């Protein structure tokens, strides 16, 4: 339930403020390690390769910019992610 609320938070803020995600990503540093932790539980994740099966044609609820902040990492329990945040 918390994951759904967080998804709604990100989607609604993006609708209200078109630059919301862009502004949040200014504090993100590092690179994706392609570990699949952020997509754990998604039906589109290939569990053998840890890559998205629909990467080029993602569903509307999927954000290639994920995680956009520490809250995303905390809610989805993503540890040892290639991304970290300034603030």
Phi, psi and omega per residue, in radians:
X1 nan -0.691 3.133
X2 -1.117 -0.631 3.121
X3 -1.148 -0.682 3.108
X4 -1.136 -0.752 3.117
X5 -1.081 -0.722 3.127
X6 -1.140 -0.709 3.101
X7 -1.078 -0.747 3.099
X8 -1.109 -0.652 3.097
X9 -1.045 -0.873 -3.118
X10 -1.142 -0.760 -3.123
X11 -1.156 -0.752 -3.124
X12 -1.196 -0.692 3.117
X13 -1.142 -0.587 3.110
X14 -1.208 -0.607 3.098
X15 -1.233 -0.693 -3.127
X16 -1.245 -0.787 -3.092
X17 -2.209 1.804 -3.071
X18 -0.991 -0.451 -3.122
X19 -1.681 0.144 -3.066
X20 -0.957 -0.967 -3.089
X21 -1.173 -0.708 3.114
X22 -1.004 -0.758 3.124
X23 -1.183 -0.671 3.134
X24 -1.156 -0.636 -3.084
X25 -1.239 -0.242 3.090
X26 -1.111 -0.446 -3.129
X27 -1.604 -0.097 -3.115
X28 -1.534 2.353 3.133
X29 -2.255 2.762 3.114
X30 1.762 -2.936 -3.100
X31 -2.429 2.726 3.085
X32 -1.167 2.334 3.118
X33 -1.641 -0.017 -3.121
X34 0.941 0.731 -3.135
X35 -1.533 -0.308 3.119
X36 1.442 0.027 -3.101
X37 -1.107 -0.611 -3.109
X38 -1.276 -0.339 -3.114
X39 -1.883 0.154 -3.120
X40 -0.952 2.238 3.134
X41 1.628 -0.180 3.123
X42 -1.361 2.383 -3.116
X43 -1.210 -0.242 -3.131
X44 -1.609 -0.010 -3.135
X45 -1.489 2.192 3.046
X46 -1.398 1.945 -3.034
X47 -1.209 -0.342 3.112
X48 -1.389 -0.705 -3.081
X49 -1.776 -0.213 -3.046
X50 1.053 0.476 3.099
X51 -2.022 2.700 -3.141
X52 -1.302 2.303 3.109
X53 -1.284 -0.395 -3.087
X54 -2.009 0.522 -3.026
X55 -0.881 -0.774 -3.089
X56 -1.419 -0.327 -3.112
X57 -2.336 1.141 -3.018
X58 -1.303 2.617 3.043
X59 -1.137 2.803 -3.071
X60 -1.043 -0.495 -3.064
X61 -1.461 -0.076 -3.105
X62 -1.635 2.270 -3.140
X63 -1.965 2.062 3.109
X64 -1.181 -0.284 -3.140
X65 -1.506 0.074 -3.093
X66 -1.228 2.409 -0.104
X67 -1.432 2.517 -3.131
X68 -1.648 -0.253 3.127
X69 -2.814 3.075 -3.138
X70 -1.084 -0.535 -3.133
X71 -1.097 -0.724 3.072
X72 -0.999 -0.815 -3.121
X73 -1.115 -0.681 -3.126
X74 -1.198 -0.842 -3.100
X75 -1.103 -0.710 -3.117
X76 -1.580 0.102 3.085
X77 0.918 0.869 -3.128
X78 -1.692 1.943 3.131
X79 -1.988 2.688 -3.126
X80 1.015 0.621 3.093
X81 -1.314 2.651 3.097
X82 -1.227 -0.244 3.137
X83 -1.741 2.513 2.987
X84 -2.449 2.910 -3.013
X85 -2.169 2.507 -3.134
X86 -1.076 -0.815 -3.025
X87 -1.673 nan nan
